[in-house]
């Protein structure tokens, strides 16, 4: 698995340079992204990228399309494996609506459905596992969806360049004290609770999922602003939970204020926490570099605990029962 992650920058760049034809739709004011697990994390990234536009964005992690679908809606379904039952259900429903549809997978039932029903489709290769193939899918999807994304070429290239720099710091070729992914993995001894600002939700949810899948570890994630209205009270008792703070270089001024207050509270109550700061740059650069760091950290955590990060037998158990 780590060998695939060492190639993430290279895989991301080659995926963006693929010859996939971009899709362009006129009059789109509503985009629905559908996917589960790692594919759902891809949906979260696009939600963040589009959050400051006039396009209404929904993320569906389940079986059903919202009733707001109309002729100005684009439904984007992603299943890296190509066999996700929930995503296939959404795709099937979307083809019966008066809307535009585009699907992404490595083949499987999704690919077969698209071919049979003449649905716009991009087949993207999977390497090792769906979660390890994240960067390949992300940049292939960016290339395809570029006409509807508020992104400049320089933002995409910046994210790829920063990913390469990140690799030199966190990959298995640098098992030093300067490896932030390894340091974070060594710090996690209990149950991590990941606090995040709204714009970086995609990275936090992905980190939670990666810890669960790779390190087989319970993990939680909370929006820092919402947590200050409820979750903070949980710290009034002794806990086996460890707070991890994901902070953005360009967080809203009131969010920065909240970080200061939260850390003051933790310091006064002797609660140890770990801070992770995003890179400077576009929202894409921030998210993909955080995800790269966190995914690698979850692999290191698995190895430190003597766990093989690759198998996910419990997920296989559920899928075999469906």
Beta strands, then each sheet from edge to edge (+ up, - down):
strand 1: 30-34
strand 2: 56-60
strand 3: 73-79
strand 4: 100-105
strand 5: 120-123
strand 6: 191-196
strand 7: 219-223
strand 8: 241-247
strand 9: 273-277
sheet 1: 2+ 1+ 3+ 4+ 5+
sheet 2: 7+ 6+ 8+ 9+
end
